[in-house]
Amino acid sequence: MNRATSSLLAILAAFVAEPCMGFAPTHNAGRMVASVPPTLNNHVVLGASPLDAMDFVTNSAGAVNVDALVASSSVLLSETEAWVQPLSMVLGPFLNFFSFAMLCRIVLSWYPTANVNEVPFNLIVWPTEPLLRILKGSVPPAFGVDITPVVWLGLFSFMSEILLGQQGLLTMKMKYGI
């Protein structure tokens, strides 16, 4: 690999590793480190910025040390607790199912003559009825209509967005280790 290609690869890796640091000025622009220090380990790379880590990845000949590149980028993205990803994988389908079920309950309330013990309707009624029973006494009907499914739909949508949305708490924890 020639020097221009390896420099382009190093710059591209810096953009991928930390997008907001891509246009930040470097304190040692243009300088290549002669070799990878023998004391370099993941703890040193973890504390360094992506651009500092790129100095350790390239050598004086312009060659890219692929092992150091993979280690630095994976360390930057994988420092999170073990419970975060499984929790988000369980909460996502749970909140989506109950949001959809509450939306179906809202539509089902428009048809009061529908028999909720029949097969298509009981798949939605049976899981949601215990939740609706919790709020029926405390949320008064609006204009004669029970609005507890709307309250639960709002609550499930809110929790999904706060925890699992683009800037949700669990999403930020997985991406940035916050």
C-alpha positions in Angstrom: 0.0 0.0 0.0 1.4 3.4 -0.9 1.8 6.3 1.5 -1.2 8.3 0.0 -3.5 5.3 0.4 -2.5 4.6 3.9 -2.8 8.2 4.9 -6.3 8.3 3.4 -7.2 5.1 5.3 -6.0 6.7 8.5 -8.0 9.8 8.0 -11.1 7.8 7.1 -10.7 5.7 10.2 -10.5 8.9 12.3 -13.8 10.1 10.8 -15.4 6.7 11.5 -14.1 6.4 15.0 -15.3 9.7 16.2 -17.4 11.8 13.8 -17.4 15.0 15.9 -13.6 14.9 16.1 -13.2 14.7 12.3 -12.7 18.4 11.7 -10.9 19.2 15.0 -7.3 20.5 14.5 -4.6 18.1 15.6 -1.8 19.1 17.8 0.7 17.2 15.7 -0.7 17.5 12.2 1.5 15.8 9.6 3.7 14.0 12.0 3.9 10.2 11.9 5.1 8.2 14.9 8.1 6.0 14.0 6.6 2.8 15.4 4.0 1.4 17.7 5.3 1.6 21.2 5.6 -1.8 22.9 3.7 -0.5 26.0 0.6 0.4 24.0 -2.4 -1.5 25.2 -6.1 -1.0 25.1 -6.1 1.1 28.2 -3.8 3.7 26.6 -5.9 3.9 23.5 -9.1 4.1 25.4 -8.0 7.3 27.2 -6.7 8.9 24.0 -8.7 10.8 21.4 -9.2 9.0 18.1 -6.7 11.3 16.4 -4.0 10.5 19.0 -4.8 6.8 18.6 -4.3 7.2 14.8 -0.7 8.3 15.5 -0.1 4.9 17.1 -1.8 3.1 14.2 0.4 4.5 11.4 4.2 4.2 11.2 6.9 6.2 9.6 6.7 4.4 6.3 3.0 5.3 6.1 1.8 1.7 6.6 -1.3 1.1 8.7 -1.1 -1.3 11.5 -4.5 -3.0 11.0 -4.5 -4.8 14.4 -4.1 -1.5 16.2 -6.7 0.2 14.0 -9.3 -2.5 14.8 -8.4 -2.5 18.5 -8.7 1.2 18.8 -12.0 1.6 17.0 -13.6 -1.4 18.8 -12.5 -0.2 22.2 -14.0 3.2 21.6 -17.4 1.7 20.8 -17.6 -1.3 23.1 -17.1 0.1 26.6 -20.6 -0.4 28.0 -22.1 -2.6 30.7 -23.2 -6.1 29.8 -26.9 -5.4 30.8 -27.6 -2.6 28.4 -27.9 -4.4 25.1 -30.0 -7.3 26.4 -32.3 -4.9 28.2 -32.8 -2.9 25.0 -33.4 -6.0 23.0 -36.2 -7.0 25.5 -37.7 -3.6 26.1 -37.9 -2.7 22.3 -40.3 -5.5 21.3 -42.2 -5.3 24.7 -42.9 -1.5 24.3 -43.7 -1.8 20.6 -46.1 -4.7 21.2 -47.9 -2.9 24.0 -48.0 0.4 22.0 -49.6 -1.5 19.1 -52.0 -3.4 21.4 -53.1 -0.1 23.0 -53.7 1.4 19.6 -55.8 -1.6 18.7 -57.7 -1.2 21.9 -58.5 2.4 21.0 -59.8 1.3 17.6 -61.7 -1.6 19.2 -63.4 0.8 21.6 -65.1 2.4 18.5 -67.0 -0.8 18.0 -68.8 -1.6 21.3 -70.8 -4.5 19.8 -67.7 -6.5 19.0 -67.3 -9.7 21.0 -63.9 -9.4 22.7 -63.9 -13.1 23.6 -63.6 -14.1 19.9 -60.2 -15.0 18.4 -59.0 -11.9 16.6 -60.0 -9.6 19.4 -59.0 -11.6 22.5 -55.3 -11.6 21.3 -55.4 -7.8 22.0 -57.8 -7.7 24.9 -56.3 -10.3 27.2 -52.8 -8.8 27.5 -54.0 -5.2 27.8 -56.9 -5.7 30.2 -54.8 -5.9 33.4 -53.0 -2.7 32.5 -56.3 -0.9 31.7 -57.8 -2.1 35.0 -55.1 -0.3 36.9 -56.0 3.1 35.6 -59.8 2.8 35.0 -60.7 4.1 38.5 -58.2 7.0 38.5 -58.6 8.3 34.9 -62.1 9.7 34.4 -63.8 9.2 31.0 -63.6 12.1 28.6 -66.9 12.9 26.9 -68.2 9.5 28.0 -65.3 7.7 26.4 -62.7 5.6 28.3 -59.3 7.2 27.6 -57.1 4.8 29.6 -55.8 3.1 26.4 -54.7 6.6 25.2 -52.9 7.2 28.5 -51.1 3.8 28.2 -50.3 4.4 24.5 -48.7 7.8 25.4 -46.8 6.2 28.3 -45.4 3.3 26.2 -44.5 5.7 23.3 -42.8 8.1 25.8 -40.8 5.3 27.4 -39.8 3.8 24.0 -38.5 7.2 22.9 -36.7 8.1 26.1 -35.0 4.7 26.4 -34.6 3.4 22.9 -35.1 6.4 20.5 -32.2 7.9 18.5 -31.1 9.9 21.5 -32.5 7.5 24.1 -30.7 6.7 27.3 -30.0 3.1 26.4 -29.0 4.0 22.9 -26.6 6.6 24.0 -25.2 4.2 26.6 -24.6 1.6 23.9 -23.1 4.1 21.4 -21.0 6.3 23.6 -20.8 4.5 27.0 -22.3 7.5 28.8 
